[in-house]
């Protein structure tokens, strides 16, 4: 007999399937998965906006710029640590895999690289911090905690998109963000202006989320995790995506990493408060695209790949999001962040245009990856990266934060144009080959 009020046990499904065992680990449809991921990201976005305002008012533009640089290092470390497998695994995972198995696979794929990268990132934080040994130790510790939490979150999110089991990731995101908000509130109330202490607060708070997900997985029923014997397909596609991931990192983070060196920390502080808004605007469409990756891969295998619909959806979303960003930014920047950040409103026009371009390029690259064409991501992001770096070097010394915003918009536009052309080319080839040539699944490709 079960206790009154307890959820009914699930007895159907196959061992290893996400529908077997606990009701808490049910497999969801791609649309519902996307909805859950977007809901989690909305919470993350809302908390980010509040913390952005708290830290900006507490530390001022220069201090906020210093914290932004340290956080950018953690984001870069996370991107290098996952080494492209966050996109490749969802496109190659066996359909019957459960979330525990997917998490174990991701740990096998990510852990060795993550350990090396995070230690290296901590050394970089120690080197760039100009304060005393005690403050440097705080910065390095905070960076290790924050980067490790981000890698754990990426692992849970990839498992969620690959299997349609979102509960562990959503729980981790919600718990982590609530804890982070409480930590930021304490730092603000205490008037803490040290970016190193803020980073340590970030890391300590975010690490609570993955712990909550681990407890959920231990307490829920269902079969134990079964690791995939051969992760060759995911590793190979991930390595093929790594150069594009590095190019994407420079494309998305290069402006923020270069601003302190070519401009000033004040420029970065002014830039980051609105750049964070534009980054949040991309999250919903990115979650939708990631949730569709397994379905797009199955359509590719069936020779039914279609690009125009997803690209039009991404363009429509990006346009609307850019307009909302433009209007909301003009209304909220000064009341929320203070008069010190009035110059940030000038950056909203190029950042809004860049939001539309970036939405389209992410959709085109996602379709290419689902078709096993890593070169789409590589060919789109590398030219965009070159444009971004060149434009930053030319524009930031003269125009400061505005130069960084314009450089980003130009780079995103180039990346979107190249990605769309390549995506449409792949779709045409699949359509031509479909009647005569069966498509080989990524998992069955021979080793080379």
N, C-alpha and C positions, 0 to 999 in steps of 0.2 A: 504493500500500500504506500502511496505517496502522501506527503504532508499536504494539508489543506492550503491552497493558495500557491503551491509550487507549480511551475510550468510542466505540462505533460512531457513525458519522455518520448523521444523520437526513436523508433525502432527500425525504420526503413533505411534504404540506401546500402551502399557497399562500404566495407572498411576502406579507409583512406579517402572516401568521398566526403565533401564538406557538408553534405546533408545527413551524414551518419552521426549518431550520438547526440551531443548537446544541442538543444534548441538555440543556444547562444551563438553557435557557430554555423548558422545556416547559410547556404549559398544563395546569393541574390542575383537578379537579372542585371545586365549592364546599366540600364537606366536607373534602377534603384541604387546600384552601387555608386554610380555617378552622383546621385542625389545625396547619399550619405557622405561621400567624400566632400562634396561642395558644402554641405551643412557644417562639417568639421572645419573646413577652411573659412567659412563665414565667421565662426567663433574665433578662429586663429586671427583672422583679419581684424575683427572688432577689438580683440585684446591688443593686437599690434598697434592699432590706431591710438588706443588709450595710453599704452606704454610709450609710444612715440611722443605723445603730447607731454606726459609726465617727465620723461628724460630730457626733452627739449627745454621745458621751462626750468627744470632743476639745474641743468648743466650749462645752458647757453649754447650758441652755435659751435664754439670751439670744442667744448666738452662732448657735445652730441656728435660732432665729427670724429672725435677720437674713438668714442664707443662704436660708431658706425664702421670705422676701419677694422677694429677688432672683430666685429660681427661678420664683416665681409670675409675675413680670413677663415672663420668657422664655416661659412657657406661654401667657400672654395674647397676647404678640406673635405667637406661632405661630398661635394660633386666628384672630386678626384677619387675618394674612397670607394664610392659605388661603381666607378669606372664603366659607366654605360649599362651595367646589368639591370638597373632599375627600369630601363626601357626594353632591354632584350629579353629578360626573364618572362615578362607578361606575354610576349609574343611567341614564346617557345614552351611554356609550361604545359604538361599533360593535362587534358580536360578533367580527369578524375581526381586531380590533386586536391587535398584539403589544406586548410590554412596552416596547420602545424607543419606539415611537410614543406609547404612553400616557405615558411619562416626559416626552417632548418636549411633548406637549399640556399636561401639568401645569405644566411650566416656563413655557410661554406664559401660562397662566392665573394663576400665582402670583407670578412674579418681580417684576413692577412694584409690586404692592402690598407684597410682602415687603420690598423695598428701603426704601420709605418708612417702613413700620412699625418695622423693626428699628432704623433711625437714630433714630426717635422714642423707642423703648424705651431706647436707650443714653442719650439725653438725660435721660430720667426717672431712670435709675440714677445718672447723674452728679449730679442735683439732690437725690435723697433720701440719698445717701451723705454722712454728716456728717464724714468724715475728710479728710485733706489731698489735695492735687491728685494726688499719686502714687497713692494708694489709689483715688481716684475713676477715674483712668485705667485701673487694673487692673479695677475693677468694670465700666466701660463696655466695655472690650475683651472681658472674659469674657462679658458679656451678648450682645455681637454674635456671638461664636463659638458660644455655646450656642443662641441663637435661630436662627441660620442653620442649625445642625446639625439642630435640631428641624424646621425647614421642609423641609430636604432629606429627612429621615426621613418626614415626612408625604407628600411627593411620591412616594417609593418605595413607601410602604405603600398609597397610593391606587392607584398603578399595579398593585400586586400584587392588590388586591381586585377591580379592574376587569377584569383579564386572566387571573387565575388563575396567573400566573407569579410565584412567591414568592421565588425564589433570590436576586435582588439585594437585596431588603429584608431577608431573613433574615440574609444575610451581613453587611449593614451593621449590623444590630442586634447580632449576636454580636460582631463585631470591636469595635464601639463600646463595648459593655458590658465586654468583657475589658480594653480600654484604660482605661476609666473606673475599673474596680476597681483596677487597678494604680496609677493616679494617686491614688486615695483612700488606698490603703495607704501610699504614699510620704508624703502629707500627714499621715496619722495618725502614722506612725513619727517624723516630724520634729516632731510636736506643734504643727502650724500651727493657730492659732486665728483667723486672719483669714478672714472670710466672702468677701472680695474675691478672695483667693488660691484659695479653694475653688471659687468660680465660674469663675475662669480655668482651673483644672484640669478642671472639667466641660467647658467649651467646647473646650479643646484635645483632650481625649480623645474626645469625641463626634464631632468633625469627622473622625476617622480612619475611621469607619464608612462615610459616603457616599463617601469616596475609594476604599475597598475595593470598593464596588458599582460605581463608575465603571470601575475596572480590570477587573472581571469582565465588564462589558458590552463593553469594548474588546477583550478577549481571546477572547470567545465568538464562534462563527460566526453565520450567519444574515443576513438582509437588513438594510440600513440602516433607520433609523427613518423613518417617513413621517408627517409632522404632519397632523392632521385639518384640512381646509381651513376648516371652519366649526365653531367651538366655541360658537356662539350658544346652543344648548340648555343646555350646561353652565354658561355664564356667566349666562344668565338665571335658571336654577334656583338657581345659587349665590347670586346677588344676592337672590333671594326668600328664601333660607335665611339670609342674612347677619344680618338683625335677630334671628332665632331663635338664630343662633350667638353673637351678642353677649349675648343674654339667657342663653343656656346658660353662657357664660363667667362672667357675674356670679353665676349660680346655683351653679356648681361652684367658683369661685375667690373669690367675694365675702367669704365668711367669713374666709379666710386673708388677704385684702387689708385687711379692716377691723379685724382683731384688734390689730395694732400701734397703730392710731390710737384705737380705742375701749377697748382693754385695754392690753397691754404686749407687748414682744418675748418675755418669759418665757412669757406665755400662748400666744403663737404657737408657741414651741418645744415646749411641753407638748402642744399640740394637734396639731402637724404629725406627730409620731412615730406617732400612731394614725390620723390622717386619711390618711396615706400608705398604711397597711395597708388601709383601706376603699377607697381609690382603686385599689389593686392588685386587690382582689376583683372590681372591675367589668370589668377588662380582658378576661378570657376570654369573657364573654358579649358584650362589645362587638365583639371580633374575629369571633365567630360571626355576629353580626348584619351586620357589614360584608361578610363573605364571601357572605352570602345575598342581598345587595341586587340583583345582576344577575338572579338567578333569580326573586326576587319581582317585579321589573319585567316580566320576560317573562310571568309568571303574570297580572300586572295587564293586560298587553296582550291576553292570551287571555280575559280576563273571569273568571279563576279565582282571584282574590285571596282568601286565607283568613287571618284574624287570630288566631283563638282558639288554635291550636296554638303559634305562636311566642310569644304572650303567656303561655301557661301554662308553656312551657319557661323563659322569662325569670323568671317568678314563682318557679318551683321552684328555679331556680339561685340567685336572689337570697336566698331564704329560707335555703337551705343555706349559702351563702357568709356570710350574716350570722351564723348560729349558729357557724360555724367561726371567724369573726373574733372573736366574743365570747369563745369558749373559749380560743383561741390567745393573744388579747391579755392575758387575765388570767394566763396561764401565763408569758408571755415578756417583758412590758414591763419589769418590774424587773430580771430577770436579764440581759436584753440591753442595755437603755438605761441602767440605773442607778437608784438610789433617788431621784434628783432628779426622775424622771419617774413616780413612783408615782401622782400625781394624774391621770395620763392614763387609768388604768383606769376611772375614773368616766365617761369619755366613750364607752366602748365600746357601751353599750346604745343610745343614740340613733344612733350611727354605724352599728350593725348594722341597725337598723330602716331607716335611710336607704338602706343598700345594697340591700335588697329593693325599696324603692320606685323607686330609680334604675334598677335592672335592667329593671323593667316599663316605665318611661317611655321608656328608650332603644329598647326593642323596638317600642313603639307608634309612636314618631317615625320609626324606620327603615322601618317598613311604610308610613307616610304618605309619606315621601320617595320610596320606590320607586314609589309610585303617582302621583308628580308633585304631591303635595299639600303644598307647603311650609307652608301655613297650619297644619298639624297641629303642626309643630315650633314655629311662632310662637305659636300659641294655647296650647300647653302650657307653654313655657318662660317666657313673659312673666309670667303670673300667679305662677308659681313664683319668678321673680326678685323680684317685688314683695314676696312673702311673706318671702323670704330677707333682703332688705334691711331690711324693717320689723322682723322678728324679731331680726336682728343688732343693730340700733340700740337696741331695747328690752332685749335680754337680755345682750349682751356687757358693757356698763358695770357691771352688777350681778353677773353670774355668771361673767364671763371666758370661758375656753375651753369650759366646759360650756354656756354660753349660745350659743356658736357652733355646737356640735354639735346642740343642740336645734333651733336655727333651720334648720340644713341638713335635718334629718329632716322638719320641718314642710313646708319648701319642696319637697322631693322627693315627699312624699305628695300635695301639691296638683298638682304636675306630672304625676305618674303617673295620678291620677284623670281629669284633663282629657285627657291624651293617649290613654288607653284609650277614653274615650267617643267622641272624634273618630275614632280608628282604626276602631272598630266601625261608626260611621256611614258612613265611606268604603267599607268592605267591603260593607255592605248596598246602597249605591248602585251599586257595581260589579256586584253579583249581580243587581240588578234590571235594569240597563242591558245586561247581557251578551247576552241573547237577541236584542235588537233593534238595538243600537247598537255598531258596532265601535269599539274604543278606538284613539285616534290615538297613535302613538309620540311620545315627547317630541322626538325629532330632527326630526320633520316638522311641528311646530307652526309657524304663521306668525309672522313678525316683527310687533311692534307698536311 
